[in-house]
Every structure is written in C-alpha cells, then in structure tokens.
C-alpha cells in the first residue's frame, strides 16, 4: 500500500502537499488527544485506588499490566467491530510488520515507565518522561542530517521545562527508576518518529489495529512472566467495583480514540511539532486534578503550564512547517 517500506527513517518526515486545512485539523486533533490523555491519569488512579487488595496480592506491576492488557483489548475489539479496514489488516503481512514495531515500542515505553514510577517521585517521572520531546528533536535532526531552527529549539526547551516542572522542581538522584524512565522517554520518541514514517505509507486504521493487538498480547504475556497469569482473580479484577468504568474509559478514550487520532493526523505535522503538542498532556492532567480536588495549586503549575503553552504558540505561530535548516 503506497511506497516501499525500506526507505531510511529520515528520508521523509512530513507528508508532501499538506494543505493548511489539513495541518490545522491535525493540530486540533492532537490537542484533543492530549486533553483525553490528561484524563487517563484520573481514570488510572481511580482504577488503582479500587485495587489495593489486588496490588498487595499480585504486585502493582502485575495489576497495571492487566489493566493495560484490558484497555488495549477493548480498543482492538472496537476497531475490528466498526472498521472493515481493521479486519482486512489481519490478513496483511505489511500491516503486521509495522504494527509489531509500533506495538512493541508502545508496550516497552508503558512498561518501563510503570516499573520506573514504582521507585521514583511522580514529579521526577514527569520531568524525565518529558525528555521525549528532546529525544524526538535529536533523533530527527540526526536522521535528517539537518539542524533545527532556533524557533524549534526554543519550543522544545520550553515544552520540556514546562512538562518537567509543572509539579515542582524534580529532585533527581540517579538510580534504576530514573534510568528506566529515561529509556521510556527515548522509546516514546521512537514511537512518534516511526508513527510518522509508517502512517505516511500504511492505512492508519489497519496499523492501529495490529499495534493494539500486539500491545494486548505483550501485556498478557507480561502478566504470566510476573507469575500471576494462571490466577483467575488476576483477570477478573478488571470487572471489580469501581474498576470497570475507568478501564472502559481508558480503552475507548485513552487508547481507541487517542491512538487512532494520533495515527490518522500526526502524519500532517513534523514529528517535533507533534511531540511538543503531546507535552501538553500534564497541563490537562493538572487542570482536571485541580478541578476534582486531587491536586493542590502551586505557582509551579502556572510556570510549567505557561511554559508549555508558550512553547507551543512559538512553534505553531512562528515555526512554519517545522522543517529544519540545512547544515551550513
């Protein structure tokens, strides 16, 4: 379908002949994605708070792996039920090849973040995870053999600072948790870059479906690796009181809607621009947390959130199409 999939990653980061209308729709779509992603923080927290006994019995990592498997299974079922292209993708080797790549990157990023978060403060996790904006800029610059504009660099630095400091200055003391979270950031950057390449060549609905299935299978296997996959209670925890609704919202909103929109619309933007937009997620998470009384107001929220918004405005208003300047 389309071009050969053997071209170098840096050969073409941006779809050709992108109209201003397509680009505008892509920005709005990805902003909606970050808003829903911000809400997933609340849904996951609600689910985990109702699984204290299960976390003590099976371990937090096993419980989270089960929840990730459930949310991606829900998204996979919805894709297959409503899109004929999703069902056709199951018979397409190229869709599976690219779906495996995106799915494995997603799974490894989620899992390394999950395990790392168990050992470090959430503000440190937020700061280190936000480094995916920097990693995206570095990797795309290296592969394209072009240096980014000053405007793009300014946006990257402001977005990274804003995402990292919105919960206050992170107190980083390097250990296994911090290292895993940096690896998570690099994996998210690779996912953004490969999504750009793959969705320019493959049908986004088809590759979304295969990648969702890959994450589902990987998460299920991880539950068995953690040693509790043979326990029926490990799987029925998703229908526990106070858990089923958040899991449904995570599957339908956080996975089906967000990742489908990402695959459909990110191809109309430069990967670094997309990464800067995604960095707005903690702003929405903090705003929702404030509204529900789950987060206390501090001046760092204004500083971090303001930096993120300014970084986005600078890039979107002054950055043009996000292309890099040639090396001199």
C-alpha positions as CSV (number, residue, x, y, z in Angstrom):
1,X,0.0,0.0,0.0
2,X,1.8,3.1,-1.2
3,X,5.6,3.4,-1.1
4,X,8.1,0.8,-0.2
5,X,8.8,0.5,3.5
6,X,12.5,0.3,3.0
7,X,13.3,4.0,2.8
8,X,15.5,5.5,5.6
9,X,13.6,6.9,8.5
10,X,15.0,10.3,7.9
11,X,14.1,10.4,4.2
12,X,10.7,12.0,4.6
13,X,9.3,13.2,8.0
14,X,6.5,15.2,6.5
15,X,3.8,14.3,4.0
16,X,4.1,16.2,0.8
17,X,1.4,18.7,-0.3
18,X,0.0,19.1,3.1
19,X,-2.7,21.9,3.0
20,X,-3.1,24.5,5.7
21,X,-6.5,23.0,6.4
22,X,-5.1,19.5,6.9
23,X,-2.4,20.9,9.2
24,X,-4.9,22.9,11.2
25,X,-7.1,19.8,11.7
26,X,-4.1,17.8,12.7
27,X,-3.2,20.4,15.4
28,X,-6.8,20.4,16.8
29,X,-6.9,16.6,16.7
30,X,-3.7,16.2,18.6
31,X,-4.7,18.8,21.1
32,X,-7.9,16.7,21.7
33,X,-5.6,13.7,22.2
34,X,-3.6,15.5,24.9
35,X,-6.8,16.5,26.7
36,X,-8.1,12.9,26.8
37,X,-4.6,11.7,27.8
38,X,-4.7,14.1,30.7
39,X,-7.9,12.5,31.8
40,X,-6.4,9.0,31.7
41,X,-4.3,10.0,34.7
42,X,-7.5,10.3,36.7
43,X,-9.0,7.1,35.3
44,X,-5.9,5.0,36.0
45,X,-5.7,6.5,39.5
46,X,-9.4,5.6,40.2
47,X,-8.9,2.1,39.0
48,X,-5.7,1.5,41.1
49,X,-7.3,3.0,44.2
50,X,-10.0,0.4,44.0
51,X,-7.5,-2.4,43.7
52,X,-5.5,-2.0,46.9
53,X,-6.0,-5.7,47.9
54,X,-5.1,-7.0,44.4
55,X,-1.9,-4.8,44.4
56,X,-0.9,-6.3,47.7
57,X,-1.6,-9.8,46.5
58,X,-0.3,-9.7,42.9
59,X,2.0,-6.7,43.0
60,X,1.4,-3.3,41.4
61,X,3.2,-4.2,38.2
62,X,1.0,-7.3,37.6
63,X,-2.1,-5.3,38.2
64,X,-1.1,-2.4,35.9
65,X,-0.1,-5.0,33.2
66,X,-3.6,-6.5,33.5
67,X,-5.2,-3.1,33.1
68,X,-3.0,-2.2,30.1
69,X,-4.0,-5.6,28.5
70,X,-7.7,-4.8,29.1
71,X,-7.6,-1.3,27.7
72,X,-5.8,-2.3,24.5
73,X,-8.1,-5.4,24.2
74,X,-11.1,-3.1,24.3
75,X,-9.6,-0.8,21.7
76,X,-8.8,-3.8,19.5
77,X,-12.3,-5.2,19.7
78,X,-13.8,-1.8,18.8
79,X,-11.5,-1.4,15.8
80,X,-12.4,-4.8,14.5
81,X,-16.1,-4.3,15.1
82,X,-16.5,-1.0,13.4
83,X,-13.9,-0.8,10.6
84,X,-13.7,-3.2,7.7
85,X,-10.1,-1.9,7.1
86,X,-9.2,-3.2,10.5
87,X,-10.4,-6.7,9.7
88,X,-8.6,-6.6,6.3
89,X,-5.4,-5.6,8.1
90,X,-5.3,-9.0,9.9
91,X,-4.5,-10.7,6.6
92,X,-1.8,-8.1,5.6
93,X,1.8,-9.1,6.4
94,X,3.0,-5.5,6.0
95,X,0.4,-4.2,8.5
96,X,1.5,-6.8,11.0
97,X,5.2,-5.9,10.4
98,X,4.6,-2.3,11.1
99,X,2.0,-3.0,13.8
100,X,4.5,-5.2,15.7
101,X,7.1,-2.4,15.5
102,X,4.7,0.3,16.9
103,X,3.1,-2.1,19.4
104,X,6.4,-3.3,20.9
105,X,7.6,0.3,21.2
106,X,4.4,1.3,22.9
107,X,4.4,-1.7,25.3
108,X,8.1,-1.2,26.3
109,X,7.5,2.5,26.8
110,X,4.5,2.0,29.0
111,X,6.0,-0.9,31.0
112,X,9.4,0.8,31.6
113,X,7.5,4.0,32.7
114,X,5.3,1.9,35.0
115,X,8.2,0.0,36.6
116,X,10.3,3.2,37.0
117,X,7.4,5.1,38.6
118,X,7.3,2.5,41.4
119,X,10.8,3.7,42.6
120,X,10.7,7.5,42.0
121,X,8.6,10.5,42.8
122,X,5.9,11.4,40.2
123,X,7.4,14.8,39.6
124,X,10.7,13.2,38.7
125,X,8.9,10.7,36.4
126,X,7.0,13.6,34.7
127,X,10.3,15.5,34.1
128,X,12.2,12.5,32.8
129,X,9.3,11.3,30.6
130,X,9.1,14.8,29.1
131,X,12.6,14.3,27.7
132,X,10.9,12.5,24.8
133,X,10.5,16.0,23.2
134,X,14.2,16.5,23.3
135,X,14.9,12.9,22.1
136,X,12.5,13.4,19.2
137,X,14.3,16.6,18.2
138,X,17.8,14.9,18.5
139,X,16.8,11.8,16.6
140,X,15.0,13.6,13.7
141,X,18.0,16.0,13.4
142,X,20.4,13.1,13.3
143,X,18.5,11.1,10.7
144,X,17.6,14.1,8.5
145,X,21.1,15.5,8.7
146,X,19.7,18.9,9.2
147,X,19.9,21.3,12.2
148,X,16.6,22.6,13.7
149,X,15.7,26.2,13.6
150,X,16.2,28.4,16.7
151,X,12.4,28.7,17.0
152,X,12.0,24.9,17.1
153,X,14.8,24.6,19.7
154,X,13.1,27.3,21.8
155,X,9.8,25.4,21.6
156,X,11.5,22.1,22.6
157,X,13.3,23.6,25.6
158,X,10.2,25.4,26.9
159,X,8.0,22.3,26.4
160,X,10.5,20.1,28.2
161,X,10.9,22.6,31.1
162,X,7.1,23.1,31.4
163,X,6.2,19.4,31.4
164,X,9.0,18.6,33.9
165,X,8.4,21.4,36.4
166,X,4.6,21.7,36.4
167,X,4.6,19.6,39.6
168,X,7.6,21.5,41.1
169,X,11.3,21.1,40.7
170,X,12.2,17.4,40.3
171,X,14.8,16.1,42.7
172,X,16.6,13.6,40.5
173,X,19.0,11.1,42.2
174,X,20.1,8.6,39.5
175,X,19.0,5.0,40.1
176,X,17.2,2.2,38.2
177,X,13.9,4.0,38.4
178,X,15.3,7.2,36.8
179,X,17.2,5.1,34.1
180,X,14.1,3.2,33.2
181,X,12.1,6.4,32.8
182,X,14.7,8.0,30.5
183,X,14.6,4.8,28.4
184,X,10.8,5.2,28.4
185,X,11.2,8.8,27.0
186,X,13.5,7.5,24.3
187,X,11.0,4.8,23.4
188,X,8.2,7.3,23.2
189,X,10.3,9.4,20.9
190,X,11.0,6.4,18.6
191,X,7.2,5.7,18.6
192,X,6.5,9.2,17.4
193,X,9.1,9.0,14.7
194,X,8.1,5.6,13.4
195,X,4.4,6.5,13.5
196,X,5.3,9.4,11.2
197,X,7.0,7.2,8.8
198,X,4.6,4.3,8.9
199,X,1.3,6.2,8.6
200,X,2.6,8.0,5.5
201,X,2.8,4.6,3.8
202,X,0.2,2.4,5.5
203,X,-3.5,2.8,6.3
204,X,-3.7,4.3,9.8
205,X,-6.8,2.2,10.7
206,X,-5.1,-1.0,9.8
207,X,-1.8,-0.3,11.5
208,X,-3.6,1.0,14.6
209,X,-5.5,-2.4,14.8
210,X,-2.4,-4.6,14.6
211,X,-0.4,-2.4,17.0
212,X,-3.3,-2.5,19.6
213,X,-3.4,-6.3,19.3
214,X,0.4,-6.5,19.8
215,X,0.3,-4.4,22.9
216,X,-2.6,-6.6,24.2
217,X,-0.7,-9.8,23.7
218,X,2.6,-8.4,25.1
219,X,0.7,-7.2,28.2
220,X,-0.9,-10.6,28.7
221,X,2.5,-12.3,28.4
222,X,3.9,-9.9,30.9
223,X,1.3,-10.9,33.4
224,X,2.4,-14.5,33.0
225,X,6.1,-13.5,33.3
226,X,5.3,-11.8,36.6
227,X,3.9,-15.1,37.8
228,X,0.2,-14.5,38.3
229,X,-1.2,-15.2,34.8
230,X,-2.7,-18.6,35.9
231,X,-4.8,-17.0,38.7
232,X,-8.4,-16.3,37.5
233,X,-8.7,-13.5,40.0
234,X,-5.8,-11.7,38.2
235,X,-8.0,-11.3,35.1
236,X,-11.4,-10.7,36.8
237,X,-10.0,-7.7,38.7
238,X,-10.9,-5.5,35.7
239,X,-14.7,-6.1,36.4
240,X,-14.3,-5.2,40.1
241,X,-16.5,-2.5,41.6
242,X,-15.1,0.9,40.7
243,X,-12.7,-0.5,38.2
244,X,-14.7,-1.5,35.1
245,X,-15.8,2.0,34.2
246,X,-12.3,3.6,34.4
247,X,-11.0,0.6,32.3
248,X,-13.7,1.2,29.7
249,X,-12.8,4.9,29.6
250,X,-9.1,4.0,29.3
251,X,-9.8,1.6,26.4
252,X,-12.3,3.7,24.5
253,X,-10.8,7.2,25.2
254,X,-7.2,6.8,26.1
255,X,-6.4,4.0,23.6
256,X,-9.0,3.7,20.8
257,X,-9.7,7.4,20.3
258,X,-6.3,8.9,21.2
259,X,-4.0,6.5,19.3
260,X,-6.3,6.3,16.3
261,X,-6.3,10.1,16.1
262,X,-2.6,10.1,16.5
263,X,-2.1,7.6,13.7
264,X,-4.6,9.5,11.4
265,X,-3.3,13.0,11.9
266,X,0.3,13.1,13.2
267,X,1.5,12.5,9.6
268,X,0.5,16.0,8.7
269,X,2.9,17.6,11.2
270,X,6.7,17.4,11.7
271,X,7.4,14.9,14.5
272,X,9.0,17.5,16.7
273,X,5.9,19.7,16.4
274,X,3.7,16.7,17.3
275,X,6.0,15.9,20.3
276,X,5.7,19.5,21.6
277,X,1.9,19.3,21.4
278,X,1.8,15.9,23.2
279,X,3.8,17.6,26.0
280,X,0.6,19.5,26.9
281,X,-0.7,16.3,28.5
282,X,0.4,17.2,32.1
283,X,-1.3,20.6,31.7
284,X,-4.7,18.9,31.2
285,X,-4.0,16.3,33.8
286,X,-3.1,19.0,36.3
287,X,-6.2,21.1,35.4
288,X,-8.5,18.1,35.8
289,X,-6.8,17.2,39.1
290,X,-7.3,20.7,40.3
291,X,-11.0,20.6,39.3
292,X,-11.5,17.4,41.2
293,X,-9.5,18.4,44.2
294,X,-6.8,15.8,43.6
295,X,-4.0,18.4,43.1
296,X,-3.1,21.4,45.2
297,X,-2.4,24.7,43.5
298,X,1.2,25.9,43.4
299,X,2.9,28.6,41.5
300,X,4.9,25.9,39.6
301,X,1.6,24.9,37.9
302,X,1.4,28.4,36.3
303,X,5.2,28.4,35.5
304,X,5.1,24.9,34.0
305,X,1.8,25.2,32.2
306,X,2.7,28.7,30.9
307,X,6.0,27.4,29.5
308,X,4.3,24.6,27.7
309,X,1.7,26.9,26.1
310,X,4.2,29.5,25.1
311,X,6.4,26.8,23.6
312,X,3.5,25.5,21.5
313,X,2.5,29.0,20.5
314,X,6.0,29.9,19.4
315,X,6.4,26.8,17.3
316,X,2.9,26.8,15.8
317,X,2.9,30.6,15.1
318,X,6.5,31.2,14.0
319,X,7.9,27.8,13.2
320,X,6.4,27.4,9.7
321,X,6.1,23.8,8.7
322,X,8.7,22.8,11.2
323,X,11.3,21.9,8.6
324,X,14.9,22.1,9.7
325,X,17.6,24.3,8.3
326,X,20.3,22.7,6.3
327,X,23.7,22.4,7.9
328,X,26.0,25.1,6.9
